[in-house]
Amino acid sequence: MANDSSSSKPSGTANLVAQYSQYADLANEYEPDVAAGLMKKALERQGVQQSRTEVEAWAAINSAIVTKPVDLAQEVAQANAKADAVAQGLIGTQPATAAAP
């Protein structure tokens, strides 16, 4: 049986975490520019074209998510509550229709 080393590599969300961790380690050990260049190259090898600026933006977003209390679910809940309030306001302010003669 062939040794499939790819089966031991993380996938999905675990791969996202692993790749970001590797990126952060490279950025700390060398410099962010090196990490961005290597990530850009790794993406290109998979057919994903991203600029260095886009890679740096990805890293900045991930850094914020792991270092700050970013809560997307809370934003969704607040947006839904606001939308519900607007809808209720519109429903409550509709003019009454006249009864048919």
N, CA, C and O atoms as a GROMACS GRO file, in nm:
protein
  404
    1MET      N    1   0.085  -0.118   0.000
    1MET     CA    2   0.000   0.000   0.000
    1MET      C    3   0.089   0.124   0.000
    1MET      O    4   0.186   0.131   0.076
    2ALA      N    5   0.056   0.220  -0.084
    2ALA     CA    6   0.136   0.342  -0.095
    2ALA      C    7   0.114   0.430   0.026
    2ALA      O    8   0.005   0.433   0.084
    3ASN      N    9   0.218   0.500   0.064
    3ASN     CA   10   0.209   0.592   0.176
    3ASN      C   11   0.155   0.724   0.126
    3ASN      O   12   0.224   0.797   0.055
    4ASP      N   13   0.033   0.757   0.163
    4ASP     CA   14  -0.030   0.882   0.120
    4ASP      C   15  -0.012   0.985   0.230
    4ASP      O   16  -0.091   0.992   0.324
    5SER      N   17   0.094   1.066   0.217
    5SER     CA   18   0.123   1.164   0.322
    5SER      C   19   0.018   1.274   0.328
    5SER      O   20   0.006   1.342   0.430
    6SER      N   21  -0.059   1.293   0.220
    6SER     CA   22  -0.160   1.398   0.221
    6SER      C   23  -0.274   1.365   0.317
    6SER      O   24  -0.345   1.456   0.361
    7SER      N   25  -0.293   1.238   0.349
    7SER     CA   26  -0.402   1.202   0.439
    7SER      C   27  -0.376   1.250   0.581
    7SER      O   28  -0.470   1.262   0.661
    8SER      N   29  -0.251   1.279   0.615
    8SER     CA   30  -0.221   1.327   0.749
    8SER      C   31  -0.225   1.479   0.757
    8SER      O   32  -0.210   1.536   0.866
    9LYS      N   33  -0.244   1.545   0.644
    9LYS     CA   34  -0.250   1.691   0.644
    9LYS      C   35  -0.390   1.735   0.683
    9LYS      O   36  -0.489   1.668   0.650
   10PRO      N   37  -0.400   1.847   0.752
   10PRO     CA   38  -0.533   1.895   0.790
   10PRO      C   39  -0.612   1.940   0.668
   10PRO      O   40  -0.555   1.975   0.565
   11SER      N   41  -0.742   1.939   0.681
   11SER     CA   42  -0.828   1.987   0.573
   11SER      C   43  -0.936   2.077   0.632
   11SER      O   44  -0.955   2.082   0.753
   12GLY      N   45  -1.004   2.147   0.546
   12GLY     CA   46  -1.113   2.233   0.590
   12GLY      C   47  -1.067   2.340   0.688
   12GLY      O   48  -0.963   2.403   0.669
   13THR      N   49  -1.146   2.359   0.790
   13THR     CA   50  -1.117   2.462   0.890
   13THR      C   51  -0.983   2.437   0.959
   13THR      O   52  -0.910   2.531   0.990
   14ALA      N   53  -0.951   2.311   0.983
   14ALA     CA   54  -0.823   2.278   1.046
   14ALA      C   55  -0.707   2.324   0.957
   14ALA      O   56  -0.605   2.370   1.008
   15ASN      N   57  -0.723   2.312   0.826
   15ASN     CA   58  -0.619   2.357   0.735
   15ASN      C   59  -0.608   2.509   0.738
   15ASN      O   60  -0.497   2.564   0.732
   16LEU      N   61  -0.720   2.577   0.747
   16LEU     CA   62  -0.716   2.724   0.757
   16LEU      C   63  -0.636   2.766   0.880
   16LEU      O   64  -0.551   2.855   0.872
   17VAL      N   65  -0.664   2.702   0.992
   17VAL     CA   66  -0.592   2.734   1.116
   17VAL      C   67  -0.444   2.701   1.101
   17VAL      O   68  -0.358   2.780   1.142
   18ALA      N   69  -0.414   2.587   1.043
   18ALA     CA   70  -0.273   2.547   1.026
   18ALA      C   71  -0.199   2.644   0.934
   18ALA      O   72  -0.086   2.682   0.962
   19GLN      N   73  -0.262   2.683   0.824
   19GLN     CA   74  -0.197   2.773   0.730
   19GLN      C   75  -0.177   2.912   0.791
   19GLN      O   76  -0.072   2.973   0.773
   20TYR      N   77  -0.277   2.960   0.863
   20TYR     CA   78  -0.261   3.091   0.928
   20TYR      C   79  -0.151   3.084   1.034
   20TYR      O   80  -0.071   3.176   1.046
   21SER      N   81  -0.148   2.977   1.110
   21SER     CA   82  -0.044   2.962   1.213
   21SER      C   83   0.095   2.961   1.150
   21SER      O   84   0.187   3.026   1.201
   22GLN      N   85   0.108   2.888   1.041
   22GLN     CA   86   0.237   2.884   0.970
   22GLN      C   87   0.273   3.023   0.918
   22GLN      O   88   0.388   3.066   0.929
   23TYR      N   89   0.176   3.092   0.863
   23TYR     CA   90   0.197   3.227   0.811
   23TYR      C   91   0.244   3.320   0.924
   23TYR      O   92   0.342   3.393   0.909
   24ALA      N   93   0.174   3.316   1.036
   24ALA     CA   94   0.209   3.402   1.150
   24ALA      C   95   0.350   3.370   1.201
   24ALA      O   96   0.426   3.460   1.234
   25ASP      N   97   0.383   3.242   1.207
   25ASP     CA   98   0.517   3.203   1.251
   25ASP      C   99   0.624   3.258   1.156
   25ASP      O  100   0.726   3.310   1.200
   26LEU      N  101   0.599   3.246   1.026
   26LEU     CA  102   0.694   3.299   0.927
   26LEU      C  103   0.706   3.451   0.939
   26LEU      O  104   0.816   3.506   0.933
   27ALA      N  105   0.593   3.518   0.955
   27ALA     CA  106   0.595   3.664   0.967
   27ALA      C  107   0.673   3.707   1.090
   27ALA      O  108   0.744   3.808   1.086
   28ASN      N  109   0.661   3.632   1.198
   28ASN     CA  110   0.734   3.665   1.321
   28ASN      C  111   0.882   3.631   1.310
   28ASN      O  112   0.967   3.708   1.356
   29GLU      N  113   0.912   3.517   1.251
   29GLU     CA  114   1.052   3.473   1.242
   29GLU      C  115   1.131   3.553   1.140
   29GLU      O  116   1.248   3.586   1.164
   30TYR      N  117   1.070   3.583   1.029
   30TYR     CA  118   1.139   3.658   0.923
   30TYR      C  119   1.081   3.799   0.916
   30TYR      O  120   1.128   3.890   0.984
   31GLU      N  121   0.980   3.815   0.835
   31GLU     CA  122   0.907   3.941   0.829
   31GLU      C  123   0.778   3.916   0.750
   31GLU      O  124   0.770   3.820   0.674
   32PRO      N  125   0.678   4.001   0.769
   32PRO     CA  126   0.550   3.979   0.702
   32PRO      C  127   0.561   3.969   0.550
   32PRO      O  128   0.486   3.895   0.487
   33ASP      N  129   0.653   4.043   0.491
   33ASP     CA  130   0.669   4.041   0.346
   33ASP      C  131   0.710   3.902   0.296
   33ASP      O  132   0.664   3.856   0.192
   34VAL      N  133   0.795   3.835   0.372
   34VAL     CA  134   0.838   3.700   0.336
   34VAL      C  135   0.720   3.604   0.346
   34VAL      O  136   0.696   3.524   0.256
   35ALA      N  137   0.646   3.613   0.454
   35ALA     CA  138   0.530   3.526   0.473
   35ALA      C  139   0.427   3.548   0.362
   35ALA      O  140   0.372   3.452   0.309
   36ALA      N  141   0.403   3.673   0.327
   36ALA     CA  142   0.305   3.703   0.221
   36ALA      C  143   0.351   3.648   0.087
   36ALA      O  144   0.271   3.594   0.011
   37GLY      N  145   0.478   3.662   0.058
   37GLY     CA  146   0.531   3.610  -0.068
   37GLY      C  147   0.520   3.459  -0.077
   37GLY      O  148   0.485   3.404  -0.181
   38LEU      N  149   0.550   3.391   0.033
   38LEU     CA  150   0.541   3.245   0.033
   38LEU      C  151   0.396   3.197   0.025
   38LEU      O  152   0.367   3.099  -0.043
   39MET      N  153   0.306   3.266   0.094
   39MET     CA  154   0.165   3.228   0.086
   39MET      C  155   0.112   3.252  -0.055
   39MET      O  156   0.037   3.170  -0.108
   40LYS      N  157   0.150   3.363  -0.115
   40LYS     CA  158   0.109   3.393  -0.252
   40LYS      C  159   0.154   3.280  -0.344
   40LYS      O  160   0.077   3.236  -0.430
   41LYS      N  161   0.276   3.235  -0.329
   41LYS     CA  162   0.330   3.127  -0.412
   41LYS      C  163   0.256   2.996  -0.386
   41LYS      O  164   0.225   2.923  -0.480
   42ALA      N  165   0.228   2.966  -0.260
   42ALA     CA  166   0.155   2.843  -0.226
   42ALA      C  167   0.015   2.845  -0.289
   42ALA      O  168  -0.033   2.742  -0.337
   43LEU      N  169  -0.049   2.960  -0.287
   43LEU     CA  170  -0.181   2.973  -0.349
   43LEU      C  171  -0.172   2.956  -0.501
   43LEU      O  172  -0.255   2.888  -0.561
   44GLU      N  173  -0.072   3.017  -0.562
   44GLU     CA  174  -0.054   3.006  -0.707
   44GLU      C  175  -0.037   2.860  -0.748
   44GLU      O  176  -0.087   2.818  -0.853
   45ARG      N  177   0.034   2.782  -0.667
   45ARG     CA  178   0.054   2.640  -0.699
   45ARG      C  179  -0.078   2.564  -0.700
   45ARG      O  180  -0.087   2.455  -0.758
   46GLN      N  181  -0.179   2.620  -0.636
   46GLN     CA  182  -0.312   2.558  -0.634
   46GLN      C  183  -0.408   2.626  -0.732
   46GLN      O  184  -0.528   2.600  -0.731
   47GLY      N  185  -0.354   2.713  -0.816
   47GLY     CA  186  -0.435   2.780  -0.916
   47GLY      C  187  -0.512   2.900  -0.865
   47GLY      O  188  -0.605   2.947  -0.930
   48VAL      N  189  -0.473   2.950  -0.749
   48VAL     CA  190  -0.541   3.065  -0.689
   48VAL      C  191  -0.451   3.187  -0.705
   48VAL      O  192  -0.342   3.193  -0.649
   49GLN      N  193  -0.498   3.282  -0.782
   49GLN     CA  194  -0.421   3.404  -0.806
   49GLN      C  195  -0.465   3.513  -0.708
   49GLN      O  196  -0.579   3.558  -0.711
   50GLN      N  197  -0.375   3.554  -0.623
   50GLN     CA  198  -0.401   3.662  -0.528
   50GLN      C  199  -0.280   3.754  -0.528
   50GLN      O  200  -0.166   3.709  -0.539
   51SER      N  201  -0.305   3.882  -0.515
   51SER     CA  202  -0.194   3.976  -0.505
   51SER      C  203  -0.134   3.969  -0.365
   51SER      O  204  -0.196   3.916  -0.272
   52ARG      N  205  -0.017   4.022  -0.351
   52ARG     CA  206   0.046   4.028  -0.219
   52ARG      C  207  -0.042   4.110  -0.124
   52ARG      O  208  -0.055   4.076  -0.006
   53THR      N  209  -0.102   4.215  -0.175
   53THR     CA  210  -0.191   4.298  -0.094
   53THR      C  211  -0.311   4.217  -0.044
   53THR      O  212  -0.352   4.232   0.071
   54GLU      N  213  -0.366   4.133  -0.129
   54GLU     CA  214  -0.480   4.049  -0.089
   54GLU      C  215  -0.437   3.947   0.016
   54GLU      O  216  -0.512   3.919   0.110
   55VAL      N  217  -0.319   3.891   0.000
   55VAL     CA  218  -0.267   3.796   0.100
   55VAL      C  219  -0.247   3.868   0.233
   55VAL      O  220  -0.281   3.814   0.338
   56GLU      N  221  -0.193   3.987   0.228
   56GLU     CA  222  -0.172   4.064   0.351
   56GLU      C  223  -0.305   4.099   0.417
   56GLU      O  224  -0.315   4.101   0.540
   57ALA      N  225  -0.407   4.127   0.336
   57ALA     CA  226  -0.540   4.156   0.392
   57ALA      C  227  -0.597   4.032   0.459
   57ALA      O  228  -0.655   4.041   0.568
   58TRP      N  229  -0.580   3.916   0.396
   58TRP     CA  230  -0.625   3.789   0.455
   58TRP      C  231  -0.557   3.769   0.591
   58TRP      O  232  -0.621   3.731   0.689
   59ALA      N  233  -0.428   3.795   0.595
   59ALA     CA  234  -0.354   3.777   0.720
   59ALA      C  235  -0.401   3.876   0.826
   59ALA      O  236  -0.413   3.840   0.943
   60ALA      N  237  -0.428   3.999   0.786
   60ALA     CA  238  -0.474   4.100   0.882
   60ALA      C  239  -0.611   4.062   0.940
   60ALA      O  240  -0.635   4.078   1.059
   61ILE      N  241  -0.698   4.012   0.855
   61ILE     CA  242  -0.831   3.969   0.901
   61ILE      C  243  -0.818   3.852   0.997
   61ILE      O  244  -0.880   3.851   1.104
   62ASN      N  245  -0.738   3.754   0.960
   62ASN     CA  246  -0.719   3.639   1.048
   62ASN      C  247  -0.654   3.679   1.180
   62ASN      O  248  -0.691   3.627   1.286
   63SER      N  249  -0.560   3.769   1.174
   63SER     CA  250  -0.496   3.817   1.296
   63SER      C  251  -0.598   3.884   1.388
   63SER      O  252  -0.598   3.861   1.509
   64ALA      N  253  -0.684   3.966   1.330
   64ALA     CA  254  -0.787   4.031   1.410
   64ALA      C  255  -0.881   3.929   1.473
   64ALA      O  256  -0.920   3.943   1.589
   65ILE      N  257  -0.916   3.827   1.397
   65ILE     CA  258  -1.008   3.725   1.448
   65ILE      C  259  -0.947   3.647   1.564
   65ILE      O  260  -1.017   3.611   1.658
   66VAL      N  261  -0.817   3.620   1.557
   66VAL     CA  262  -0.756   3.541   1.665
   66VAL      C  263  -0.709   3.626   1.782
   66VAL      O  264  -0.678   3.572   1.888
   67THR      N  265  -0.702   3.758   1.766
   67THR     CA  266  -0.653   3.842   1.875
   67THR      C  267  -0.758   3.936   1.935
   67THR      O  268  -0.734   3.997   2.039
   68LYS      N  269  -0.872   3.947   1.871
   68LYS     CA  270  -0.976   4.038   1.919
   68LYS      C  271  -1.109   3.963   1.927
   68LYS      O  272  -1.126   3.860   1.862
   69PRO      N  273  -1.201   4.013   2.005
   69PRO     CA  274  -1.330   3.943   2.020
   69PRO      C  275  -1.426   3.969   1.903
   69PRO      O  276  -1.538   4.017   1.924
   70VAL      N  277  -1.383   3.938   1.783
   70VAL     CA  278  -1.468   3.955   1.665
   70VAL      C  279  -1.584   3.856   1.676
   70VAL      O  280  -1.562   3.738   1.704
   71ASP      N  281  -1.706   3.903   1.654
   71ASP     CA  282  -1.823   3.818   1.671
   71ASP      C  283  -1.922   3.842   1.557
   71ASP      O  284  -2.009   3.928   1.567
   72LEU      N  285  -1.907   3.766   1.451
   72LEU     CA  286  -1.994   3.780   1.334
   72LEU      C  287  -2.139   3.747   1.368
   72LEU      O  288  -2.230   3.813   1.319
   73ALA      N  289  -2.161   3.646   1.449
   73ALA     CA  290  -2.297   3.608   1.487
   73ALA      C  291  -2.369   3.724   1.556
   73ALA      O  292  -2.488   3.745   1.535
   74GLN      N  293  -2.296   3.799   1.638
   74GLN     CA  294  -2.355   3.915   1.705
   74GLN      C  295  -2.395   4.021   1.602
   74GLN      O  296  -2.500   4.083   1.615
   75GLU      N  297  -2.311   4.042   1.501
   75GLU     CA  298  -2.343   4.140   1.396
   75GLU      C  299  -2.469   4.098   1.320
   75GLU      O  300  -2.553   4.181   1.288
   76VAL      N  301  -2.480   3.969   1.293
   76VAL     CA  302  -2.598   3.918   1.222
   76VAL      C  303  -2.723   3.940   1.308
   76VAL      O  304  -2.826   3.984   1.257
   77ALA      N  305  -2.713   3.909   1.436
   77ALA     CA  306  -2.828   3.927   1.525
   77ALA      C  307  -2.870   4.074   1.532
   77ALA      O  308  -2.989   4.105   1.530
   78GLN      N  309  -2.772   4.164   1.540
   78GLN     CA  310  -2.804   4.307   1.544
   78GLN      C  311  -2.868   4.353   1.413
   78GLN      O  312  -2.963   4.431   1.414
   79ALA      N  313  -2.816   4.306   1.301
   79ALA     CA  314  -2.872   4.344   1.171
   79ALA      C  315  -3.015   4.292   1.157
   79ALA      O  316  -3.103   4.362   1.107
   80ASN      N  317  -3.037   4.168   1.202
   80ASN     CA  318  -3.172   4.112   1.196
   80ASN      C  319  -3.268   4.191   1.285
   80ASN      O  320  -3.382   4.216   1.246
   81ALA      N  321  -3.223   4.229   1.402
   81ALA     CA  322  -3.308   4.306   1.493
   81ALA      C  323  -3.343   4.442   1.431
   81ALA      O  324  -3.457   4.487   1.440
   82LYS      N  325  -3.246   4.506   1.368
   82LYS     CA  326  -3.272   4.634   1.303
   82LYS      C  327  -3.369   4.617   1.186
   82LYS      O  328  -3.460   4.698   1.168
   83ALA      N  329  -3.349   4.513   1.108
   83ALA     CA  330  -3.439   4.488   0.995
   83ALA      C  331  -3.580   4.460   1.044
   83ALA      O  332  -3.677   4.507   0.986
   84ASP      N  333  -3.592   4.383   1.151
   84ASP     CA  334  -3.724   4.355   1.208
   84ASP      C  335  -3.790   4.483   1.257
   84ASP      O  336  -3.910   4.503   1.237
   85ALA      N  337  -3.713   4.570   1.320
   85ALA     CA  338  -3.769   4.696   1.370
   85ALA      C  339  -3.816   4.784   1.255
   85ALA      O  340  -3.922   4.846   1.264
   86VAL      N  341  -3.739   4.789   1.149
   86VAL     CA  342  -3.779   4.867   1.032
   86VAL      C  343  -3.906   4.809   0.971
   86VAL      O  344  -3.999   4.882   0.937
   87ALA      N  345  -3.910   4.678   0.958
   87ALA     CA  346  -4.028   4.613   0.900
   87ALA      C  347  -4.151   4.640   0.987
   87ALA      O  348  -4.259   4.669   0.935
   88GLN      N  349  -4.135   4.630   1.116
   88GLN     CA  350  -4.248   4.657   1.206
   88GLN      C  351  -4.292   4.803   1.195
   88GLN      O  352  -4.411   4.833   1.200
   89GLY      N  353  -4.195   4.891   1.180
   89GLY     CA  354  -4.228   5.033   1.164
   89GLY      C  355  -4.304   5.058   1.036
   89GLY      O  356  -4.398   5.138   1.034
   90LEU      N  357  -4.265   4.990   0.930
   90LEU     CA  358  -4.336   5.006   0.802
   90LEU      C  359  -4.477   4.950   0.810
   90LEU      O  360  -4.572   5.010   0.760
   91ILE      N  361  -4.489   4.837   0.872
   91ILE     CA  362  -4.621   4.774   0.885
   91ILE      C  363  -4.711   4.860   0.973
   91ILE      O  364  -4.830   4.876   0.944
   92GLY      N  365  -4.655   4.913   1.078
   92GLY     CA  366  -4.734   4.994   1.172
   92GLY      C  367  -4.772   5.130   1.118
   92GLY      O  368  -4.865   5.192   1.170
   93THR      N  369  -4.705   5.179   1.014
   93THR     CA  370  -4.735   5.312   0.962
   93THR      C  371  -4.811   5.308   0.830
   93THR      O  372  -4.831   5.413   0.768
   94GLN      N  373  -4.854   5.192   0.787
   94GLN     CA  374  -4.931   5.182   0.663
   94GLN      C  375  -5.068   5.246   0.685
   94GLN      O  376  -5.132   5.222   0.787
   95PRO      N  377  -5.113   5.327   0.590
   95PRO     CA  378  -5.246   5.388   0.605
   95PRO      C  379  -5.353   5.280   0.599
   95PRO      O  380  -5.342   5.182   0.526
   96ALA      N  381  -5.454   5.300   0.677
   96ALA     CA  382  -5.565   5.205   0.677
   96ALA      C  383  -5.637   5.213   0.544
   96ALA      O  384  -5.657   5.322   0.489
   97THR      N  385  -5.674   5.100   0.492
   97THR     CA  386  -5.747   5.100   0.365
   97THR      C  387  -5.895   5.122   0.392
   97THR      O  388  -5.949   5.074   0.492
   98ALA      N  389  -5.956   5.194   0.303
   98ALA     CA  390  -6.100   5.221   0.319
   98ALA      C  391  -6.178   5.095   0.290
   98ALA      O  392  -6.142   5.015   0.204
   99ALA      N  393  -6.285   5.079   0.362
   99ALA     CA  394  -6.370   4.962   0.341
   99ALA      C  395  -6.440   4.976   0.207
   99ALA      O  396  -6.476   5.086   0.165
  100ALA      N  397  -6.458   4.867   0.141
  100ALA     CA  398  -6.526   4.868   0.011
  100ALA      C  399  -6.671   4.908   0.030
  100ALA      O  400  -6.735   4.868   0.128
  101PRO      N  401  -6.726   4.990  -0.064
  101PRO     CA  402  -6.866   5.035  -0.048
  101PRO      C  403  -6.966   4.924  -0.062
  101PRO      O  404  -7.086   4.946  -0.052
   0.00000   0.00000   0.00000
